[in-house]
Amino acid sequence: MTKRNYFGTDGIRGQANSYPMTAEVALRVGLAAGKLFRRDHGRRPLVVIGKDTRLSGYMVEPALVAGFTSMGMDVRLFGPLPTPAVAMMTRSMRADLGVMISASHNAYSDNGIKLFGPDGYKLSDDREIEIERNMHEGLQEGLVAPADLGRVQRVDDSQARYVEIAKATFPRRLSLNGLRIVIDCANGAGYKVAPAVLYELGAEVIKVGVDPNGFNINEECGSTYPAAMANAVREYRADIGIALDGDADRVTICDETGQVVDGDQIMAIVAGAWAREDRLKGGGVVATVMSNLGLERFMTGRGLKLERTPVGDRHVMERMKAGGFNLGGEQSGHVILSDFSTTGDGLIAALQVLAVLVESGQPMSALARQFDPVPQLLENVRFAKGGKPLEHAGVKAAIAAAEQRLNGGGRVLVRASGTEPLIRVMAEGDDEALVAELVKEIAGAVKAAAPI
């Protein structure tokens, strides 16, 4: 594959106002994408833009708009809106390109740019490479005449549109009447729409993380900090807690006791219910290499399959499309329900769990543990930029030794993060003490190979 300088596994991401997440790079993205789509269509193309609540969104958004409009693209601005909503409305508004400005679950100091094609799916690698190529070439020749500059409008009802779309995914025969639900929106993109959906479906809603100030996105709240949700559930004696991340494309749930339910258990809940209703397509579920071995055993025990992909919802979605699956996701809570959405949608995934909860008549604690997770341990090892610890002989030897000691009774996975200078060391197996020992040994080898 052609080396990419800007686009990573999930768009462009970095610390705000530092390369590559600068106004200049955002401007060049707008210019380069505008040049590409203008060339493709020979007419005035349309781009839609959403964002989360980070302060730096006010820097990135106008830079993108300047690039798009100077190339003759019309722009529609959604304001704060979940990533999956931007993907949906890229398609429903017949736009040529969709843009989400967000660094997902990262701190406010980071930001990112994700691009969606007219079908609502993340832009292909080939398209991203074309945009990068344009970014490196002269862009002056693509600038349009003053009369042909793009027009910019705000879409005032973008949040209301998504609220109606999300509500329509909940079975019409059911209601959330009588349920007390905590919703933690991470002070992020879902802070208005998620509580509105739950309330309009009949729930009593207790809101957490709905006061964004540009700095507090994901700060001790949201799906990456489930303690805030769990504490609120216990304090208000709620029936269930739901926590989204900064751009609302992933979800974590907890039961009425505050016990956390991760993405693997959520997929098991939905897969089991859909299989019973003959709604599960593809004969199983697509998950990543990080999903727990217990989920795989849960699926095979029901005559279903679990297909694994590399980490990243792009890989999950590609396998789902190729194999005709309608359910897939990641342990982190990125759950893709392709009957409803083209990317992970934390709120819609939560609604499917709520549908199972309502129909079962049981407390969430009775549904929360669909399978016993196999002991799994993950350690992130930071290394100096430019280092290549996975190519070191000592690291390779430690991994081989760990696999030999597990002897088929578990898994070892060591990989580089796609967004940070981290090596992620994971092992799982029925012997918890052995798993901990193996992770410690591999992590030590990585630290020795590439110290900070």
TAZI-V190522 format. One record per residue. N is the residue number from 1. RES is the residue in one letter. SS is DSSP state (A for helix, B for strand, O for the rest). Layout:
N | RES | SS
N | RES | SS
This chain:
1 | M | O
2 | T | O
3 | K | O
4 | R | O
5 | N | O
6 | Y | O
7 | F | O
8 | G | B
9 | T | O
10 | D | O
11 | G | B
12 | I | B
13 | R | B
14 | G | B
15 | Q | B
16 | A | O
17 | N | O
18 | S | B
19 | Y | O
20 | P | O
21 | M | B
22 | T | O
23 | A | A
24 | E | A
25 | V | A
26 | A | A
27 | L | A
28 | R | A
29 | V | A
30 | G | A
31 | L | A
32 | A | A
33 | A | A
34 | G | A
35 | K | A
36 | L | A
37 | F | A
38 | R | A
39 | R | A
40 | D | A
41 | H | A
42 | G | O
43 | R | O
44 | R | O
45 | P | O
46 | L | B
47 | V | B
48 | V | B
49 | I | B
50 | G | B
51 | K | B
52 | D | O
53 | T | O
54 | R | O
55 | L | O
56 | S | O
57 | G | A
58 | Y | A
59 | M | A
60 | V | A
61 | E | A
62 | P | A
63 | A | A
64 | L | A
65 | V | A
66 | A | A
67 | G | A
68 | F | A
69 | T | A
70 | S | A
71 | M | O
72 | G | O
73 | M | O
74 | D | B
75 | V | B
76 | R | B
77 | L | B
78 | F | B
79 | G | B
80 | P | B
81 | L | O
82 | P | O
83 | T | A
84 | P | A
85 | A | A
86 | V | A
87 | A | A
88 | M | A
89 | M | A
90 | T | A
91 | R | A
92 | S | A
93 | M | O
94 | R | O
95 | A | O
96 | D | O
97 | L | B
98 | G | B
99 | V | B
100 | M | B
101 | I | B
102 | S | O
103 | A | O
104 | S | O
105 | H | O
106 | N | O
107 | A | O
108 | Y | O
109 | S | O
110 | D | B
111 | N | B
112 | G | B
113 | I | B
114 | K | B
115 | L | B
116 | F | B
117 | G | B
118 | P | O
119 | D | O
120 | G | O
121 | Y | O
122 | K | B
123 | L | O
124 | S | O
125 | D | A
126 | D | A
127 | R | A
128 | E | A
129 | I | A
130 | E | A
131 | I | A
132 | E | A
133 | R | A
134 | N | A
135 | M | A
136 | H | A
137 | E | O
138 | G | O
139 | L | O
140 | Q | A
141 | E | A
142 | G | A
143 | L | O
144 | V | O
145 | A | O
146 | P | A
147 | A | A
148 | D | A
149 | L | O
150 | G | O
151 | R | O
152 | V | B
153 | Q | B
154 | R | B
155 | V | O
156 | D | O
157 | D | O
158 | S | A
159 | Q | A
160 | A | A
161 | R | A
162 | Y | A
163 | V | A
164 | E | A
165 | I | A
166 | A | A
167 | K | A
168 | A | O
169 | T | O
170 | F | O
171 | P | O
172 | R | O
173 | R | O
174 | L | O
175 | S | O
176 | L | O
177 | N | O
178 | G | O
179 | L | O
180 | R | B
181 | I | B
182 | V | B
183 | I | B
184 | D | B
185 | C | O
186 | A | O
187 | N | O
188 | G | O
189 | A | O
190 | G | O
191 | Y | O
192 | K | O
193 | V | A
194 | A | A
195 | P | A
196 | A | A
197 | V | A
198 | L | A
199 | Y | A
200 | E | A
201 | L | O
202 | G | O
203 | A | O
204 | E | B
205 | V | B
206 | I | B
207 | K | B
208 | V | B
209 | G | O
210 | V | O
211 | D | O
212 | P | O
213 | N | O
214 | G | O
215 | F | O
216 | N | O
217 | I | O
218 | N | O
219 | E | O
220 | E | O
221 | C | O
222 | G | O
223 | S | O
224 | T | O
225 | Y | O
226 | P | O
227 | A | A
228 | A | A
229 | M | A
230 | A | A
231 | N | A
232 | A | A
233 | V | A
234 | R | A
235 | E | A
236 | Y | A
237 | R | O
238 | A | O
239 | D | O
240 | I | B
241 | G | B
242 | I | B
243 | A | B
244 | L | B
245 | D | O
246 | G | O
247 | D | O
248 | A | O
249 | D | O
250 | R | O
251 | V | B
252 | T | B
253 | I | B
254 | C | B
255 | D | O
256 | E | O
257 | T | O
258 | G | O
259 | Q | O
260 | V | B
261 | V | B
262 | D | O
263 | G | A
264 | D | A
265 | Q | A
266 | I | A
267 | M | A
268 | A | A
269 | I | A
270 | V | A
271 | A | A
272 | G | A
273 | A | A
274 | W | A
275 | A | A
276 | R | A
277 | E | O
278 | D | O
279 | R | O
280 | L | O
281 | K | O
282 | G | O
283 | G | O
284 | G | B
285 | V | B
286 | V | B
287 | A | B
288 | T | B
289 | V | O
290 | M | O
291 | S | O
292 | N | O
293 | L | A
294 | G | A
295 | L | A
296 | E | A
297 | R | A
298 | F | A
299 | M | A
300 | T | A
301 | G | O
302 | R | O
303 | G | O
304 | L | O
305 | K | B
306 | L | B
307 | E | B
308 | R | B
309 | T | B
310 | P | O
311 | V | O
312 | G | O
313 | D | A
314 | R | A
315 | H | A
316 | V | A
317 | M | A
318 | E | A
319 | R | A
320 | M | A
321 | K | A
322 | A | A
323 | G | A
324 | G | O
325 | F | O
326 | N | O
327 | L | B
328 | G | B
329 | G | B
330 | E | O
331 | Q | O
332 | S | O
333 | G | O
334 | H | O
335 | V | B
336 | I | B
337 | L | B
338 | S | O
339 | D | O
340 | F | O
341 | S | O
342 | T | O
343 | T | O
344 | G | O
345 | D | O
346 | G | A
347 | L | A
348 | I | A
349 | A | A
350 | A | A
351 | L | A
352 | Q | A
353 | V | A
354 | L | A
355 | A | A
356 | V | A
357 | L | A
358 | V | A
359 | E | A
360 | S | A
361 | G | O
362 | Q | O
363 | P | O
364 | M | A
365 | S | A
366 | A | A
367 | L | A
368 | A | O
369 | R | O
370 | Q | O
371 | F | O
372 | D | O
373 | P | O
374 | V | O
375 | P | O
376 | Q | B
377 | L | B
378 | L | B
379 | E | B
380 | N | B
381 | V | B
382 | R | B
383 | F | O
384 | A | O
385 | K | O
386 | G | O
387 | G | O
388 | K | O
389 | P | A
390 | L | A
391 | E | A
392 | H | O
393 | A | A
394 | G | A
395 | V | A
396 | K | A
397 | A | A
398 | A | A
399 | I | A
400 | A | A
401 | A | A
402 | A | A
403 | E | A
404 | Q | A
405 | R | A
406 | L | A
407 | N | O
408 | G | O
409 | G | O
410 | G | B
411 | R | B
412 | V | B
413 | L | B
414 | V | B
415 | R | B
416 | A | B
417 | S | O
418 | G | O
419 | T | O
420 | E | O
421 | P | O
422 | L | B
423 | I | B
424 | R | B
425 | V | B
426 | M | B
427 | A | B
428 | E | B
429 | G | B
430 | D | O
431 | D | O
432 | E | A
433 | A | A
434 | L | A
435 | V | A
436 | A | A
437 | E | A
438 | L | A
439 | V | A
440 | K | A
441 | E | A
442 | I | A
443 | A | A
444 | G | A
445 | A | A
446 | V | A
447 | K | A
448 | A | A
449 | A | A
450 | A | O
451 | P | O
452 | I | O
